[in-house]
Each structure stands twice: as structure tokens, then as C-alpha cells.
Amino acid sequence: MSTETEPTTPIPPYEEHVGASRQYMRDIILGVNDGLVSIFLLIAGVVGGGLETEQVLLAGIAGAIAGAVSMAAGEYLATKSQDEVFEREIELEKEHFKYHWDHEVEELTDMFRDMGVAEEDLPAAVGAFARDEKPMMEIMKALEFQVVDDERRSAFAAMFLSGGLFLLGSLSSILPFVFTDETGVGLFWA
């Protein structure tokens, strides 16, 4: 790798990674999007059914609350279940370490080889992790299960994010009916 810098290409400033919130991006996007789309469609349907403004507003609020509870409960259960599956996988990996250590070392060797680690560097690279169960477990969790403990999702955080952001997303469809008596105007602004 050259140490000379090309004067024609400016070096971009260093930018930090998203960090701890990146594992919740899915919840953020799904929560807001579902609130926007589902409540708008609910409101469009009840406006199309000829309901009065107060009824449309009530339907929108009820739909937003129901949707938020459903999103929150669903995300909590999904995240909690995923974590339980992961914990079971860790227990199985511990069993593999106890009874099939050589297989696990070979598996790590194959993973490093697939990543492009040079054949002559494999023994040292694998040996650095296979020296002890703790580093071996950490690298296997990261490579085999794609999980790093610092980035594991909290079921409660996922629940509050998806439910709360569903409510936030639904506001743009509900609020116009607070300020107008005309359902057509409310739907236009929704």
C-alpha cells in the first residue's frame, strides 16, 4: 500500500459509524411506515364510507392505538423469541466446544479461509482464538451467528420504538381531522 497521497483526490473527513442504534433501524422504519400507511388507508376507507369527521377521527385514533399495541407486542415477542433461539444456539455451541472441539477449530479455519486469510496465516489466526474458550466463543458468535453481544437487541427497546413510532407515523393522518369539519379537506391534508 502506497504512503504517497494523491493531490487530486481530497480525503473525506472521518465519519463515525451509526453505533448502538443501528440494530433498531428496522424497528424505526417499520414503526413509522406502518403508522403512516395503515392509518392513512384506514382513514381513507372510513371517509369513503361516508362517516362524519368525528367518526373518522375516532376510527383513526382507535386504529392508531390498536396498531401501536399490535406493533409493540409483535416486536417484543419476535425479539424475545429470536434471543431465546440465539441463547439455545450458544448452549449448543458450548456443547460442541466440550465434545467436538477439533471440529469447531476446523470450522473456524474454514471461515477464515473463506474470508480470504492466506493459507500460511491460518494457523496463527485460528490459534489466536482457539487458545481459550472465551475468545473462541466470541469469534464463533460473530462469524457463525452474526451476533456481537454489544449489538444484541433489547426486546423492550424494540417494543417501545416500534409501538411509539407507529403512533408518531399515524399522526399525519389523524391530526387534519382535529382541525376541520370537512372530511374531504381532512383526507386531502392527511
C-alpha positions as CSV (number, residue, x, y, z in Angstrom):
1,M,0.0,0.0,0.0
2,S,1.4,3.3,-1.0
3,T,2.1,6.0,1.6
4,E,2.0,8.8,-1.0
5,T,-1.2,10.8,-1.2
6,E,-2.7,11.9,-4.5
7,P,-3.1,15.7,-4.5
8,T,-6.1,15.5,-6.9
9,T,-8.3,13.5,-4.6
10,P,-9.3,15.2,-1.3
11,I,-9.5,12.9,1.7
12,P,-13.0,12.9,3.2
13,P,-13.3,13.7,6.9
14,Y,-13.6,10.7,9.2
15,E,-17.2,9.8,9.9
16,E,-18.3,7.8,13.0
17,H,-20.4,4.7,12.4
18,V,-24.1,4.8,13.4
19,G,-23.3,2.9,16.6
20,A,-25.6,1.4,19.1
21,S,-28.9,2.5,17.4
22,R,-28.2,0.6,14.1
23,Q,-29.8,-2.7,15.3
24,Y,-33.0,-0.8,15.9
25,M,-33.2,0.8,12.4
26,R,-35.6,-1.9,11.3
27,D,-38.0,-1.0,14.2
28,I,-37.7,2.7,13.4
29,I,-38.5,2.3,9.7
30,L,-41.3,-0.3,10.2
31,G,-42.9,1.6,13.0
32,V,-43.2,4.9,11.2
33,N,-44.0,3.4,7.8
34,D,-46.8,1.2,9.2
35,G,-48.3,4.1,11.1
36,L,-48.2,6.3,8.0
37,V,-49.6,3.8,5.6
38,S,-52.1,1.7,7.6
39,I,-53.8,4.6,9.4
40,F,-54.0,6.7,6.2
41,L,-55.6,3.7,4.4
42,L,-58.0,3.2,7.4
43,I,-59.0,6.9,7.3
44,A,-59.4,6.9,3.5
45,G,-61.7,3.9,3.9
46,V,-63.9,5.4,6.6
47,V,-64.1,8.7,4.7
48,G,-65.1,6.7,1.6
49,G,-67.7,5.0,3.7
50,G,-69.3,8.4,4.3
51,L,-68.6,8.8,8.1
52,E,-68.6,12.2,9.7
53,T,-65.4,13.9,10.8
54,E,-65.8,12.9,14.5
55,Q,-66.3,9.3,13.5
56,V,-63.3,9.4,11.2
57,L,-61.2,10.9,14.0
58,L,-62.4,8.3,16.4
59,A,-61.6,5.5,13.9
60,G,-58.2,6.9,13.3
61,I,-57.4,7.2,17.0
62,A,-58.7,3.7,17.7
63,G,-56.7,2.3,14.7
64,A,-53.6,4.1,15.8
65,I,-53.8,2.7,19.4
66,A,-54.6,-0.8,18.2
67,G,-51.8,-0.7,15.6
68,A,-49.3,0.6,18.2
69,V,-50.2,-2.1,20.7
70,S,-50.0,-4.7,18.0
71,M,-46.7,-3.5,16.7
72,A,-45.2,-3.2,20.2
73,A,-46.4,-6.7,21.2
74,G,-45.3,-8.3,18.0
75,E,-41.9,-6.7,18.1
76,Y,-41.4,-7.7,21.7
77,L,-42.4,-11.3,21.0
78,A,-40.3,-11.5,17.9
79,T,-37.2,-10.0,19.5
80,K,-37.6,-12.1,22.7
81,S,-38.1,-15.3,20.7
82,Q,-35.1,-14.6,18.5
83,D,-33.0,-14.0,21.6
84,E,-34.2,-17.3,23.1
85,V,-33.2,-19.1,19.9
86,F,-29.8,-17.4,20.0
87,E,-29.3,-18.5,23.6
88,R,-30.1,-22.1,22.7
89,E,-27.5,-21.9,19.9
90,I,-24.9,-20.6,22.4
91,E,-25.7,-23.6,24.7
92,L,-25.3,-26.0,21.7
93,E,-22.0,-24.3,20.8
94,K,-20.7,-24.8,24.4
95,E,-21.6,-28.5,24.0
96,H,-19.7,-28.6,20.7
97,F,-16.7,-27.0,22.4
98,K,-16.9,-29.7,25.1
99,Y,-17.3,-32.7,22.8
100,H,-16.2,-31.6,19.3
101,W,-13.5,-29.0,19.8
102,D,-11.5,-30.1,16.8
103,H,-14.5,-29.8,14.6
104,E,-15.1,-26.2,15.8
105,V,-11.4,-25.3,15.2
106,E,-11.7,-26.7,11.7
107,E,-14.9,-24.8,11.2
108,L,-13.2,-21.5,12.2
109,T,-10.3,-22.4,9.9
110,D,-12.7,-22.8,7.0
111,M,-14.5,-19.5,7.8
112,F,-11.2,-17.6,7.9
113,R,-10.1,-19.3,4.6
114,D,-13.5,-18.2,3.1
115,M,-12.8,-14.7,4.2
116,G,-9.5,-14.7,2.3
117,V,-7.0,-15.2,5.1
118,A,-3.8,-16.6,3.4
119,E,-3.2,-20.3,3.9
120,E,0.1,-19.7,5.7
121,D,-1.5,-17.3,8.1
122,L,-4.4,-19.6,9.1
123,P,-2.7,-21.4,11.9
124,A,-1.7,-18.2,13.7
125,A,-5.1,-16.5,13.1
126,V,-7.1,-19.6,14.3
127,G,-4.6,-20.2,17.1
128,A,-5.2,-16.7,18.5
129,F,-8.8,-17.6,19.1
130,A,-8.6,-21.3,19.7
131,R,-6.2,-20.8,22.6
132,D,-9.1,-20.4,25.0
133,E,-12.9,-20.9,25.0
134,K,-13.8,-17.3,25.6
135,P,-12.2,-15.7,22.5
136,M,-13.3,-18.8,20.5
137,M,-16.9,-18.3,21.6
138,E,-16.8,-14.6,20.8
139,I,-15.4,-15.2,17.3
140,M,-17.9,-18.0,16.6
141,K,-20.8,-15.9,17.8
142,A,-19.7,-13.2,15.4
143,L,-18.9,-15.3,12.4
144,E,-21.3,-18.3,12.8
145,F,-24.3,-16.5,14.3
146,Q,-23.6,-12.9,13.1
147,V,-24.2,-11.6,16.7
148,V,-21.9,-9.4,18.8
149,D,-23.1,-9.1,22.4
150,D,-22.8,-5.3,22.4
151,E,-25.3,-5.2,19.5
152,R,-27.9,-7.6,20.7
153,R,-31.4,-6.1,20.6
154,S,-33.4,-5.4,23.8
155,A,-37.0,-6.7,23.4
156,F,-38.2,-3.7,25.5
157,A,-36.4,-1.1,23.4
158,A,-37.7,-2.7,20.2
159,M,-41.2,-2.8,21.6
160,F,-41.3,0.9,22.6
161,L,-39.6,2.0,19.4
162,S,-42.0,0.2,17.0
163,G,-45.1,1.0,19.0
164,G,-44.2,4.6,19.7
165,L,-43.1,5.3,16.2
166,F,-46.3,3.7,14.8
167,L,-48.2,6.3,16.8
168,L,-46.0,9.0,15.6
169,G,-46.4,7.9,12.0
170,S,-50.1,7.8,12.3
171,L,-50.4,11.4,13.5
172,S,-50.1,12.9,10.0
173,S,-53.3,11.0,9.0
174,I,-55.2,11.8,12.2
175,L,-54.4,15.4,13.0
176,P,-56.1,17.1,10.0
177,F,-59.4,15.8,11.3
178,V,-58.8,17.7,14.6
179,F,-58.8,21.0,12.7
180,T,-61.5,20.6,10.1
181,D,-65.2,19.6,9.9
182,E,-64.8,18.6,6.2
183,T,-63.8,15.0,5.7
184,G,-62.6,15.8,2.1
185,V,-60.3,18.5,3.4
186,G,-59.1,16.3,6.2
187,L,-58.3,13.5,3.8
188,F,-56.5,15.9,1.5
189,W,-54.2,17.0,4.3
190,A,-53.8,13.5,5.6
